[in-house]
């Protein structure tokens, strides 16, 4: 079962690449078929096998030999691994649908923010609707829990955007509202803390290695994704560990 879920995760990861690259530029996610962005070669079915096609083609287009971004297989592989992490960590329950929905949202955001530094409103609207529907039909925490979490995520980022005079984008603000709806008030704060921590560490390392420049904008989405996933799957354990340290 886990192997089957992993394979489905790979397929969904391939689709999330398409969504993350096409929606921000208002392209259809159905047509045209995937093609090499350099030479326009339409990809055959055997060139679209998640991860394996990238390996067999040695990371290059079969026609023009232009290098293919490693983001494609990385997102596919991460999605597959996260899809099997969900049942391993949460057990076989209906909450898996919520976990897979959240993972799907975050993978699309990862792609779109890396490629365009955009978190598309269309994606957030679609997943907000899905999560609300799941909230209605799948037993979870109370509505107060979810709504308060969404409010905390939204107003925290809005406050930071105001005091930083645009340091936080509107997409980040709305994304944290959706994340807060799933995680609740405590874990959304943890997710933001972790995202900020990872962003600061990578930013400092990048500047020391001269990969980043001061005041040069960098996508915050990848750090949000990482912080949110850790908070969702391991947040309660982290909070328990932290409070135990305080009692020492």
C-alpha positions as CSV (number, residue, x, y, z in Angstrom):
1,X,0.0,0.0,0.0
2,X,2.8,2.4,0.9
3,X,4.5,1.6,-2.4
4,X,1.3,2.3,-4.3
5,X,0.9,5.6,-2.4
6,X,4.5,6.5,-3.2
7,X,3.9,5.9,-7.0
8,X,0.7,8.0,-6.9
9,X,2.7,10.7,-5.1
10,X,5.3,10.7,-7.9
11,X,2.5,11.2,-10.5
12,X,0.9,14.0,-8.5
13,X,4.3,15.6,-8.0
14,X,4.7,15.7,-11.8
15,X,1.3,17.3,-12.1
16,X,2.1,19.8,-9.4
17,X,5.1,20.9,-11.4
18,X,2.8,21.7,-14.3
19,X,0.3,23.6,-12.1
20,X,3.1,25.6,-10.4
21,X,4.7,26.6,-13.7
22,X,1.5,27.4,-15.7
23,X,-1.0,28.9,-13.3
24,X,1.2,32.0,-12.4
25,X,1.4,32.9,-16.1
26,X,-2.3,32.2,-16.8
27,X,-1.7,29.1,-18.9
28,X,-4.0,26.1,-19.1
29,X,-2.9,23.1,-17.0
30,X,-4.5,20.7,-19.5
31,X,-3.2,21.9,-22.9
32,X,-0.8,22.1,-24.7
33,X,1.2,19.0,-23.8
34,X,4.4,19.4,-21.9
35,X,7.3,20.4,-24.1
36,X,10.9,21.5,-23.9
37,X,11.0,25.3,-23.1
38,X,14.1,25.7,-25.3
39,X,13.3,23.8,-28.5
40,X,9.6,23.2,-28.2
41,X,9.9,19.4,-28.5
42,X,6.7,17.8,-27.4
43,X,7.5,15.2,-24.7
44,X,6.6,11.6,-25.3
45,X,5.0,9.4,-22.7
46,X,8.4,7.8,-21.9
47,X,9.9,11.3,-21.3
48,X,7.3,12.1,-18.7
49,X,7.9,9.2,-16.3
50,X,8.5,10.9,-12.9
51,X,12.1,10.9,-11.8
52,X,13.1,8.0,-14.0
53,X,12.9,10.0,-17.3
54,X,15.2,12.6,-15.8
55,X,17.7,10.0,-14.9
56,X,17.6,8.1,-18.2
57,X,17.9,11.3,-20.2
58,X,20.8,12.4,-17.9
59,X,19.0,15.6,-17.1
60,X,18.9,16.9,-20.7
61,X,16.3,17.3,-23.4
62,X,16.4,14.3,-25.8
63,X,16.4,16.7,-28.8
64,X,18.4,19.9,-28.1
65,X,20.3,18.5,-25.1
66,X,19.5,21.6,-23.1
67,X,19.7,20.9,-19.3
68,X,16.4,20.2,-17.6
69,X,15.9,21.8,-14.2
70,X,16.4,19.4,-11.4
71,X,13.4,21.0,-9.7
72,X,11.1,18.6,-11.7
73,X,12.4,15.3,-10.3
74,X,13.1,16.8,-6.8
75,X,9.4,17.9,-6.5
76,X,8.2,14.5,-7.8
77,X,10.4,12.6,-5.3
78,X,9.6,14.9,-2.3
79,X,5.8,14.6,-3.1
80,X,6.1,10.8,-3.2
81,X,8.0,10.6,0.1
82,X,5.6,13.1,1.8
83,X,2.6,11.1,0.6
84,X,3.9,8.0,2.4
85,X,5.0,10.0,5.4
86,X,1.4,11.0,6.1
87,X,0.0,7.5,6.8
88,X,3.2,6.5,8.6
89,X,3.0,9.5,11.0
90,X,-0.8,9.9,11.2
91,X,-2.0,6.3,10.8
92,X,-4.8,5.1,8.5
93,X,-7.5,7.6,9.1
94,X,-9.6,10.2,7.2
95,X,-7.1,12.9,8.3
96,X,-4.9,11.5,5.5
97,X,-7.0,13.4,3.0
98,X,-6.3,16.7,4.8
99,X,-2.6,15.9,5.0
100,X,-2.4,15.0,1.3
101,X,-4.3,18.2,0.4
102,X,-2.0,20.3,2.5
103,X,1.1,18.6,0.9
104,X,-0.3,19.2,-2.6
105,X,-0.8,22.9,-1.9
106,X,2.7,23.3,-0.5
107,X,4.3,21.5,-3.4
108,X,2.6,23.7,-6.0
109,X,3.6,26.8,-3.9
110,X,7.2,25.6,-3.8
111,X,7.3,25.4,-7.6
112,X,5.6,28.6,-8.3
113,X,7.5,30.6,-5.8
114,X,10.9,29.3,-6.9
115,X,10.1,29.9,-10.6
116,X,8.2,33.3,-10.4
117,X,8.3,34.4,-6.7
118,X,4.5,34.3,-7.0
119,X,1.9,32.5,-4.8
120,X,-1.1,32.4,-7.1
121,X,-4.5,33.4,-5.7
122,X,-6.2,30.8,-7.9
123,X,-4.3,28.0,-6.2
124,X,-5.1,29.4,-2.7
125,X,-8.8,29.7,-3.6
126,X,-9.1,26.2,-4.9
127,X,-7.3,24.6,-1.9
128,X,-9.2,26.8,0.5
129,X,-12.5,25.4,-0.9
130,X,-11.1,21.8,-0.7
131,X,-10.0,22.2,2.9
132,X,-13.4,23.7,3.9
133,X,-15.2,20.8,2.2
134,X,-12.9,18.4,4.1
135,X,-13.6,20.3,7.3
136,X,-17.3,19.7,6.8
137,X,-17.2,15.9,6.0
138,X,-14.0,14.7,7.8
139,X,-14.0,14.8,11.7
140,X,-11.3,17.2,12.8
141,X,-10.7,19.9,15.3
142,X,-13.5,22.4,15.9
143,X,-14.3,25.3,13.6
144,X,-13.1,27.7,16.3
145,X,-9.7,26.0,16.1
146,X,-9.5,26.4,12.3
147,X,-10.9,29.9,12.1
148,X,-8.7,31.2,14.9
149,X,-5.7,29.5,13.3
150,X,-6.5,31.2,9.9
151,X,-7.0,34.6,11.7
152,X,-3.6,34.2,13.6
153,X,-1.8,33.3,10.4
154,X,-3.4,36.1,8.3
155,X,-3.1,39.0,10.8
156,X,0.5,38.0,11.9
157,X,1.8,38.2,8.4
158,X,-0.3,41.3,7.7
159,X,1.2,43.0,10.7
160,X,4.7,42.1,9.6
161,X,4.0,43.3,6.1
162,X,2.8,46.7,7.4
163,X,5.8,47.2,9.8
164,X,8.3,46.0,7.2
165,X,6.7,48.2,4.5
166,X,6.2,45.4,2.0
167,X,8.7,42.9,3.3
168,X,6.0,40.2,3.2
169,X,4.1,39.7,0.0
170,X,0.3,39.4,-0.2
171,X,0.6,35.8,-1.3
172,X,2.5,34.9,1.9
173,X,-0.2,36.6,4.0
174,X,-3.0,34.6,2.3
175,X,-1.1,31.4,2.3
176,X,-0.5,31.6,6.1
177,X,-4.3,32.1,6.5
178,X,-4.8,28.8,4.7
179,X,-2.1,27.1,6.6
180,X,-3.5,28.4,9.9
181,X,-6.9,26.9,9.0
182,X,-5.3,23.5,9.0
183,X,-2.7,23.8,11.7
184,X,-4.6,25.9,14.3
185,X,-3.3,29.0,16.2
186,X,-0.4,27.3,18.1
187,X,1.1,25.3,15.2
188,X,0.8,28.1,12.7
189,X,2.9,30.3,15.0
190,X,5.5,27.4,15.1
191,X,5.4,27.1,11.3
192,X,6.1,30.8,11.0
193,X,8.9,30.7,13.5
194,X,10.5,27.7,11.7
195,X,10.1,29.3,8.3
196,X,11.7,32.5,9.5
197,X,14.5,30.6,11.2
198,X,15.3,28.5,8.1
199,X,15.0,31.6,5.9
200,X,17.4,33.6,8.1
201,X,20.0,30.8,8.3
202,X,20.0,30.1,4.6
203,X,20.0,33.8,3.8
204,X,23.1,34.4,6.1
205,X,24.9,31.4,4.6
206,X,24.0,32.5,1.1
207,X,25.4,36.0,1.7
208,X,28.6,34.6,3.2
209,X,29.0,32.4,0.1
210,X,28.1,35.4,-2.0
211,X,25.1,33.7,-3.5
212,X,22.7,36.3,-2.2
213,X,23.0,40.1,-2.2
214,X,21.8,42.4,0.6
215,X,18.2,43.7,0.0
216,X,17.8,41.3,-3.0
217,X,14.4,39.6,-2.7
218,X,14.5,35.8,-2.3
219,X,11.5,33.5,-2.4
220,X,10.1,32.9,1.1
221,X,7.8,30.1,-0.1
222,X,10.3,27.2,0.2
223,X,10.9,28.1,3.9
224,X,7.2,28.3,4.5
225,X,6.8,24.9,3.0
226,X,9.6,23.4,5.2
227,X,8.4,25.1,8.4
228,X,4.8,24.1,7.8
229,X,5.5,20.5,7.1
230,X,7.7,20.2,10.2
231,X,5.0,21.9,12.3
232,X,2.2,19.8,10.9
233,X,3.9,16.4,11.3
234,X,6.2,17.0,14.3
235,X,4.9,20.3,15.9
236,X,3.3,18.8,19.0
237,X,6.4,16.8,19.8
238,X,8.6,19.9,19.3
239,X,6.3,22.0,21.6
240,X,6.3,19.2,24.3
241,X,10.1,19.1,24.1
242,X,10.4,22.9,24.4
243,X,8.1,23.1,27.4
244,X,10.0,20.2,29.1
245,X,13.2,22.2,28.7
246,X,11.5,25.2,30.3
247,X,10.7,23.0,33.3
248,X,14.3,21.8,33.8
